[in-house]
Amino acid sequence: MSVKILNDKIKNKEWFVGDGLTLADIVVFNSLIIPFSFILDPGFRKAMPNISSWWEKMSKLDLVKNTAGLLLPVGSGAGTQTKGGKKGN
């Protein structure tokens, strides 16, 4: 799925479907974990502000942190964090 399409879809919205977190948000978020963690650099994310801010909001939800651990986008300067709390690069 194109990040550009997702960026346009989430524009002026807090969630992909309805007024709260749904399965749609969880599925889209999971499909973007690897691209955001390893591929989509800060310059790309700056050009896609809607999906970037949504992804960051999703990554901070307790539901996500409790199941996937701390997820940081590539280029954040902190590496990636695994569920066990060990930092990786």
C-alpha positions as a printed Julia matrix, in Angstrom:
89×3 Matrix{Float64}:
   0.0    0.0    0.0
   1.3    3.44  -0.85
   2.27   5.64   2.07
   1.1    8.63   0.0
  -2.41   7.17  -0.23
  -2.45   6.52   3.52
  -1.14  10.04   4.19
  -4.02  11.48   2.15
  -6.6    9.15   3.75
  -5.7   10.13   7.33
  -5.58  13.88   6.57
  -7.75  15.83   9.02
  -8.68  12.59  10.81
  -7.5   11.06  14.05
  -8.3    7.44  13.11
  -8.74   5.58   9.83
 -12.33   4.51  10.54
 -14.74   6.22  12.91
 -14.02   8.16  16.07
 -11.7    5.75  17.84
  -9.09   3.06  17.47
 -10.32   0.19  15.29
  -8.93  -2.95  13.71
  -8.23  -0.84  10.6
  -5.73   1.29  12.56
  -4.07  -1.79  14.03
  -3.72  -3.5   10.64
  -2.32  -0.38   8.94
   0.03   0.27  11.86
   1.38  -3.28  11.78
   1.98  -3.05   8.04
   4.05   0.11   8.62
   6.25  -1.06  11.52
   9.11  -2.25   9.31
   9.0    0.68   6.85
   8.92   3.27   9.65
  11.54   1.46  11.72
  14.04   0.81   8.93
  13.21   2.55   5.63
  11.19   5.79   5.82
  13.82   8.34   6.78
  13.13  11.71   8.43
  13.0   13.51   5.06
  10.35  11.15   3.74
   8.34  11.38   6.96
   8.46  15.18   6.79
   6.85  14.98   3.33
   4.12  12.71   4.76
   3.14  14.54   7.96
  -0.33  13.06   8.41
   0.65   9.4    8.39
   3.85  10.16  10.3
   2.08  11.85  13.2
  -0.59   9.11  13.22
   2.13   6.4   13.32
   3.92   8.12  16.18
   0.64   8.47  18.09
  -0.1    4.78  17.51
   3.4    3.74  18.6
   2.86   5.46  21.97
  -0.41   3.68  22.8
  -0.17   1.35  25.81
  -1.68  -1.42  23.66
   1.24  -1.16  21.25
   3.96  -0.63  23.86
   2.75  -3.6   25.89
   2.75  -5.96  22.9
   5.48  -4.68  20.57
   7.67  -2.66  22.91
   9.06   0.75  22.16
   9.02   1.42  18.41
  11.07   4.33  17.09
  11.22   5.57  13.52
  14.48   5.24  11.61
  16.72   8.26  12.05
  15.38   9.1   15.48
  18.91   8.74  16.83
  17.93   6.14  19.38
  18.07   2.91  17.4
  15.26   0.42  17.83
  14.0   -0.9   21.11
  12.94  -4.51  21.51
  10.25  -5.79  23.83
  12.87  -7.07  26.23
  14.17  -3.53  26.61
  17.5   -4.1   24.89
  18.49  -1.44  22.45
  19.48  -2.51  18.96
  20.93  -0.65  15.98
